[in-house]
Amino acid sequence: MLILVIVLVIILIDTYSPGLKVEQKSSSNQLESEYNYQEIQNYLEAKRNTKTERIVKQAILNKCGTALLLYLEDNYQFSDNFNDLLGGYLVEIPPEITKLNYITDDFNLLDVIKGFLAEGNLNKSITFKPYSLLVDSSAKMIYLMQGEEQVKAYPIGVGSAESPTPKGEFRIKNKLKLSGKDKEIYGDYWLGIDLWTKGGSYGIHGSTNQELPVSQQESKGCIRMRAEDLEQLYHLIPLRTKIVIK
């Protein structure tokens, strides 16, 4: 009897095993056809692009919000529209602002930012924290701040012992895209610092010395940055941005 049971089991295994193997192989082929590798890559790339677009929009919102807050502090009132900020606080109006449906079809960006700044009326779905700059001369770093949070950190070169970079609280007084002789000396961009009490012309500019790391370079009081870092910072902050140098 036992022998008969064993024989039956062997027959059953031999009968159904090939079918199982074929079914598994078929499922594998079906899986490959349903989940094409390139389709997965396209999906992930679209997700990355969406995330990047969202980050860029948030940066533009924060830049314009900072400009509006600085205008409020300087003039004790809100501007009526973003054109009031042009020249004094923004070099140009970002194209997204002109659409007036920047956040959703139901919101004007200016009204949204005013809501952020109005006490007790903050929109919790989007966090607004104004930009500012913090320079640590000893560590030779410049930090882009959002409120109390460091969101970017860049190495810098500062003034020598004979002509140190002035310390204190200042503002970014101008933003220039350089050309000609100035470009040869200072690089592509210039962020002027309002140091009229110190005399002279101080600012943040690019490094033209490619052989020496920027943190090892000394200046006559200005702050030097790597070209790619300065370009990014130039586009992120508005005019009149507060800068603390310590």
ZIRARA-V126288 format. One record per backbone hydrogen bond with DSSP energy under -0.5 kcal/mol. CO is the residue of the C=O (numbers start at 1). NH is the residue of the N-H. E is the energy in kcal/mol with one decimal. If there is no record, write none. Layout:
CO_NH_E / CO_NH_E
//
This chain:
1_5_-1.9 / 2_6_-2.1 / 3_7_-2.2 / 4_8_-2.2 / 5_9_-2.3 / 6_10_-2.2 / 7_11_-2.2 / 8_12_-2.4 / 9_13_-2.5 / 10_14_-2.3 / 11_15_-2.0 / 12_16_-2.3 / 13_17_-2.0 / 14_18_-0.5 / 16_20_-2.0 / 17_21_-2.3 / 18_22_-2.5 / 19_23_-2.4 / 20_24_-2.4 / 21_25_-2.2 / 22_26_-2.4 / 23_27_-2.4 / 24_28_-2.1 / 25_29_-2.1 / 26_30_-2.3 / 27_31_-2.5 / 28_32_-2.1 / 29_33_-2.0 / 30_34_-2.3 / 31_35_-2.3 / 34_36_-0.6 / 36_40_-1.9 / 37_41_-2.2 / 38_42_-2.6 / 39_43_-2.2 / 40_44_-2.5 / 41_45_-2.4 / 42_46_-2.2 / 43_47_-2.0 / 44_48_-2.3 / 45_49_-2.6 / 46_50_-2.2 / 47_51_-2.3 / 48_52_-2.7 / 49_53_-2.6 / 50_54_-2.1 / 51_55_-2.2 / 52_56_-2.5 / 53_57_-2.4 / 54_58_-2.2 / 55_59_-2.2 / 56_60_-2.2 / 57_61_-2.6 / 58_62_-2.4 / 59_63_-2.5 / 60_64_-2.5 / 61_65_-2.4 / 62_66_-2.4 / 63_67_-2.1 / 64_68_-2.3 / 65_69_-2.3 / 66_70_-2.5 / 67_71_-2.2 / 68_72_-2.2 / 69_73_-2.3 / 70_74_-2.2 / 71_75_-2.5 / 72_76_-2.0 / 81_84_-1.6 / 82_85_-1.4 / 82_86_-0.6 / 83_86_-0.7 / 85_89_-2.8 / 85_90_-2.5 / 86_88_-0.6 / 89_239_-2.4 / 90_87_-3.1 / 92_94_-0.6 / 94_97_-1.8 / 94_98_-0.8 / 95_99_-0.5 / 96_99_-0.8 / 97_100_-1.1 / 104_107_-1.4 / 108_112_-2.2 / 109_113_-2.6 / 110_114_-2.2 / 111_115_-1.8 / 112_116_-1.6 / 113_117_-2.0 / 114_118_-1.6 / 118_121_-2.0 / 122_124_-0.9 / 123_126_-1.1 / 126_128_-0.5 / 127_129_-0.6 / 130_147_-2.2 / 132_145_-3.2 / 133_244_-2.7 / 134_136_-0.5 / 134_143_-3.3 / 135_137_-0.8 / 135_246_-2.7 / 136_140_-1.3 / 136_141_-1.7 / 140_156_-2.0 / 141_136_-2.9 / 142_154_-2.5 / 143_134_-2.3 / 143_145_-0.7 / 144_151_-2.9 / 144_152_-1.3 / 145_132_-1.5 / 146_149_-2.0 / 149_146_-2.9 / 149_151_-0.6 / 152_144_-2.0 / 154_142_-2.6 / 155_226_-0.5 / 157_224_-2.7 / 158_219_-1.4 / 161_164_-0.5 / 168_170_-0.5 / 168_245_-3.0 / 170_243_-2.4 / 171_173_-0.8 / 171_194_-3.1 / 172_240_-3.1 / 174_192_-2.2 / 176_178_-0.7 / 176_190_-2.2 / 179_182_-0.9 / 179_183_-0.8 / 180_184_-1.5 / 181_185_-1.7 / 182_186_-3.4 / 183_187_-1.9 / 186_206_-2.0 / 188_178_-2.6 / 189_206_-0.7 / 190_176_-2.8 / 190_192_-0.6 / 191_204_-2.7 / 192_173_-2.0 / 192_174_-0.9 / 193_195_-1.8 / 193_202_-0.5 / 195_198_-2.0 / 195_199_-0.9 / 200_202_-0.6 / 202_193_-2.4 / 203_205_-0.5 / 203_223_-2.5 / 204_191_-2.5 / 205_225_-2.1 / 208_210_-0.9 / 213_216_-2.0 / 214_217_-1.4 / 217_158_-0.6 / 219_160_-2.0 / 223_205_-2.5 / 224_157_-1.8 / 225_207_-1.5 / 226_230_-2.6 / 227_231_-2.1 / 228_232_-1.6 / 229_233_-2.4 / 230_234_-2.9 / 231_235_-1.5 / 232_236_-1.1 / 233_237_-1.9 / 238_241_-1.1 / 241_172_-1.9 / 242_133_-2.6 / 243_170_-3.1 / 243_245_-0.5 / 244_135_-3.4 / 244_246_-0.5 / 245_168_-2.1
//
